[in-house]
Each structure stands twice: as structure tokens, then as C-alpha cells.
Amino acid sequence: IDQLIDWVRRPQVGALGMVYSRCNDDGSYKSSVDKFYDQDDLAKWAEKTGAKAGDLVCVLSGDKNKVRAQLSALRMELAER
């Protein structure tokens, strides 16, 4: 995950960072923002995104058009990996 964060922060992509939530097999969640969101909040993220056990929810923020391009680049990178 740290490699992905570094990847989106490269000048070619231009994101300031990435928030993530990993859906664990046991139904719990591990997130880069655990101190701000509890397990119920992260479960809502998973529900909204359709994430299941083993999935990773990646969140970028900023200008809508820039973030769309950044997320598109991230999706392509994940597909290659």
C-alpha cells in the first residue's frame, strides 16, 4: 500500500496522497485513517463501494477533474500489477 501511495504522489500522477481502507477476511477493516473513523464508519465505506473481504478501497481528494485523472491512472496501474 505504501508503494501505491508513493506511486500516486509522483509528479506524473500528482495526487497529494491516498487514504485507504482494507477489507479483512474476518470482517474487520484496516485503514490509514483508523484514528478518525471507527469500524462502523469503515463498514459504511465498504457498503457504499461494494467492497468485499480482500478488497482495498482507495480514496483521493481534490479538484474533481484532477482526481478523476488520478484515479484513472491508479486503476490502470493496479490492473497492470
Secondary structure, 3 states (H helix, E strand, C coil): CHHHHHHHHCCCCCCCCCEEEEECCCCCEEECCCCCCCHHHHHHHHHHHCCCCCCEEEECCCCHHHHHHHHHHHHHHHHHC
